[in-house]
């Protein structure tokens, strides 16, 4: 089934980066504009202060006579002349009497007060906004010492024009930066994601039979991690296919022999007129079918416990003492039938492990079945459990003929039977034990039984600790 196509990774990266970059540029432009405007206002305010200082210097030198104000008004027409802005001034005394300057400016601003001797503010005069600088100083003459208020006001035309130029000077380069950055980021993202296209191309050109590792030289670490994961998956699939093919081949071989034997016996039965001989032939057919049924059951158990078939198996904490005792009880009739002394020794403390009860029962059944099957009549088979702080051991011991060192390494192979044992079996019992032990991360050790010539199989589980 085709997976639903979402937005491309390239578009997603760009959709994450570009808004952040635009936000960053917006904040940067705002800060730059604010800093530039502040610097501009300080310079223009400094010009106002300079004009106020010129008037102050003139008054300190000349006094505050009426004739001096007339000269000042005549000079101001030249000194305060500007092609862009209107510039007004006022001079008033401590009694708020206008001594010289613009009457409108005086009337509009006389309500502005401050504790400072020099300060700035904005005022509306004749429907125009002005920046006003007011300073207070003392003048001494024949009549005494007087507080003189000087105001210099200028319209905002030059100030606004320069502010607009600053804004344009900041915004235009920032817009160019956005465009160039978008192109650079787009090209970089496209080149950075190119190895993903190479990986997709390498996978799309492969057939379902080609599970060899993908080899892409000079790829980034992130893509290499994906490639390694894909190669690991292919290796697992290859092992799975090989395992299934081997299983099918082994199963076909093992099932073919009893089926062929049963078929041959049935053909003989069709031609046999003697009832006694016919009964003997049918008995052989029955034995062949029993072996076939046992082999099929073992094959199904083995297939069910393959690593690739147990991903959904539920593991839970359980006491191996209880599971083992239950299996030993079920196997007791089989041991009694063969006159085997079957013993069970539980651990003195709970043998808690993390496992699957159904699988563990199959492991225990096959271990006991194998021990009983290969132990002579009148022999002894013992299953015991021991528990420590770190692990739980399941030990199955018999006093049978044992297994040679040569065969000991092969007993867990599928369909392997010990030559000369005289027992019919599928050769799958210990293979099943091995698969279930692997499922539970358990270790298996085969050794000679203590004080006997038999065999001892030890399965070690990690102990489950209650949290």
Rosetta blueprint (number, residue, H / E / L):
1 X L
2 X L
3 X L
4 X L
5 X L
6 X L
7 X L
8 X L
9 X H
10 X H
11 X H
12 X H
13 X H
14 X H
15 X H
16 X H
17 X H
18 X H
19 X H
20 X H
21 X H
22 X H
23 X H
24 X H
25 X H
26 X H
27 X H
28 X H
29 X H
30 X H
31 X H
32 X H
33 X H
34 X H
35 X H
36 X H
37 X H
38 X H
39 X H
40 X H
41 X H
42 X H
43 X H
44 X H
45 X H
46 X H
47 X H
48 X H
49 X H
50 X H
51 X H
52 X H
53 X H
54 X H
55 X H
56 X H
57 X H
58 X H
59 X H
60 X H
61 X H
62 X H
63 X L
64 X L
65 X L
66 X H
67 X H
68 X H
69 X H
70 X H
71 X H
72 X H
73 X H
74 X H
75 X H
76 X H
77 X H
78 X H
79 X H
80 X L
81 X L
82 X L
83 X L
84 X L
85 X L
86 X L
87 X E
88 X E
89 X E
90 X E
91 X E
92 X E
93 X E
94 X L
95 X L
96 X L
97 X L
98 X E
99 X E
100 X E
101 X E
102 X L
103 X H
104 X H
105 X H
106 X H
107 X H
108 X H
109 X H
110 X L
111 X L
112 X L
113 X L
114 X L
115 X L
116 X L
117 X L
118 X E
119 X E
120 X E
121 X E
122 X E
123 X E
124 X E
125 X E
126 X L
127 X L
128 X E
129 X E
130 X E
131 X E
132 X E
133 X E
134 X E
135 X E
136 X E
137 X E
138 X E
139 X E
140 X E
141 X E
142 X L
143 X L
144 X E
145 X E
146 X E
147 X E
148 X E
149 X E
150 X E
151 X E
152 X E
153 X E
154 X E
155 X E
156 X L
157 X H
158 X H
159 X H
160 X H
161 X H
162 X H
163 X H
164 X H
165 X H
166 X H
167 X H
168 X H
169 X H
170 X H
171 X H
172 X H
173 X H
174 X H
175 X H
176 X H
177 X H
178 X H
179 X H
180 X H
181 X H
182 X H
183 X H
184 X H
185 X H
186 X H
187 X H
188 X H
189 X H
190 X H
191 X H
192 X H
193 X L
194 X H
195 X H
196 X H
197 X H
198 X H
199 X H
200 X H
201 X H
202 X H
203 X H
204 X H
205 X L
206 X L
207 X L
208 X L
209 X L
210 X L
211 X L
212 X L
213 X L
214 X L
215 X L
216 X L
217 X L
218 X L
219 X L
220 X L
221 X H
222 X H
223 X H
224 X H
225 X H
226 X H
227 X H
228 X H
229 X H
230 X H
231 X H
232 X H
233 X H
234 X H
235 X H
236 X H
237 X H
238 X H
239 X H
240 X H
241 X H
242 X H
243 X H
244 X H
245 X H
246 X H
247 X H
248 X H
249 X H
250 X H
251 X H
252 X H
253 X H
254 X H
255 X H
256 X H
257 X H
258 X H
259 X H
260 X H
261 X H
262 X H
263 X H
264 X H
265 X H
266 X H
267 X H
268 X H
269 X H
270 X H
271 X H
272 X L
273 X L
274 X L
275 X H
276 X H
277 X H
278 X H
279 X H
280 X H
281 X H
282 X H
283 X H
284 X H
285 X H
286 X H
287 X H
288 X H
289 X H
290 X H
291 X H
292 X H
293 X H
294 X H
295 X H
296 X H
297 X H
298 X H
299 X H
300 X H
301 X H
302 X H
303 X H
304 X H
305 X L
306 X L
307 X H
308 X H
309 X H
310 X L
311 X L
312 X L
313 X L
314 X L
315 X L
316 X E
317 X E
318 X E
319 X E
320 X H
321 X H
322 X H
323 X H
324 X H
325 X H
326 X H
327 X H
328 X H
329 X H
330 X H
331 X H
332 X H
333 X H
334 X H
335 X H
336 X H
337 X H
338 X L
339 X L
340 X L
341 X E
342 X E
343 X E
344 X E
345 X E
346 X L
347 X L
348 X L
349 X L
350 X L
351 X L
352 X E
353 X E
354 X E
355 X E
356 X L
357 X H
358 X H
359 X H
360 X H
361 X H
362 X H
363 X H
364 X H
365 X H
366 X H
367 X H
368 X H
369 X H
370 X H
371 X H
372 X H
373 X H
374 X H
375 X L
376 X L
377 X L
378 X L
379 X L
380 X E
381 X E
382 X E
383 X E
384 X E
385 X E
386 X E
387 X E
388 X L
389 X L
390 X L
391 X E
392 X E
393 X E
394 X E
395 X E
396 X E
397 X E
398 X E
399 X L
400 X L
401 X L
402 X L
403 X L
404 X L
405 X H
406 X H
407 X H
408 X H
409 X L
410 X L
411 X L
412 X L
413 X L
414 X L
415 X L
416 X L
417 X L
418 X L
419 X L
420 X L
421 X L
422 X L
423 X L
424 X L
425 X L
426 X L
427 X L
428 X L
429 X H
430 X H
431 X H
432 X H
433 X H
434 X H
435 X H
436 X H
437 X H
438 X H
439 X H
440 X L
441 X L
442 X L
443 X E
444 X E
445 X E
446 X E
447 X E
448 X E
449 X L
450 X L
451 X L
452 X L
453 X L
454 X L
455 X E
456 X E
457 X E
458 X E
459 X E
460 X E
461 X E
462 X E
463 X E
464 X L
465 X L
466 X L
467 X L
